[in-house]
């Protein structure tokens, strides 16, 4: 993720928290928007395409591999 895309995602996460009635961001907010904001960055392999593995499944694997602080 580039620094500029990180700034945009941070802004979206803040807006998501605001819509949930909070002035602070939770890890749930990041998980809520992560797939929608990064789906276009995923280039699936030929194998993933033939096995119909969606980009969201790959992104969820990334999210599950990162520990929540």
N, C-alpha and C positions, 0 to 999 in steps of 0.2 A: 504494500500500500504506500502510495506517495505521501509526502507531507501535506500536500494540498487536499488530497482525498481524505486524509485523517482529519483535517480541520472541518471539512464538510460533514463527515460522519459524526464528529463531536457536536456540531451544531444540530444535526438531526436527533441525536440522542438527547440533547437538552430540550428540544421541542417535544420529544416523546415524553420525557419526564414531566414537562409542563402540562401536557394534555392529560396526564394521569394525576394532576393536581399536586405535584411535588416541585420543590425548588432545588432538588438534588437528583443526581443520576444514580441508578442502580445497575448492576450487571444484567438484570432482566431487560432493561431498556436497550442495551447493546445487542443482546440476543434477539430482541424483537425486530430490529431493523437490519441486522447484519446481512442476512441472505438477500434482502431486497436491494441493499446498497452495493453488494459485491458480486452479485450473480453474473453481471456482464464481464467480469474480470476472469472468469473461469474458462479455461480451454480444456475440454475433456479429451482424453486420449481416444484412440480408435476403439480400444477395448471397452472403455466406459460408454462410448456411443452405441456400440453393438449390443451391450448388456443393458442399455437404457437406464444408466445410472444418472439421475438428475443432478444438476449443479448444486441444488440445495442439500443433497445428501453429502456431497463433498465438503461444502461449507460447514455443515453441522458437525462433521468429523473434525474440522479445524477448531471449531468452537469447543468441542468436548476435550480436545487435547490441551487446551490452554487453561491452566488452573485459575479459578476466581480468587482474587486477593482478599 
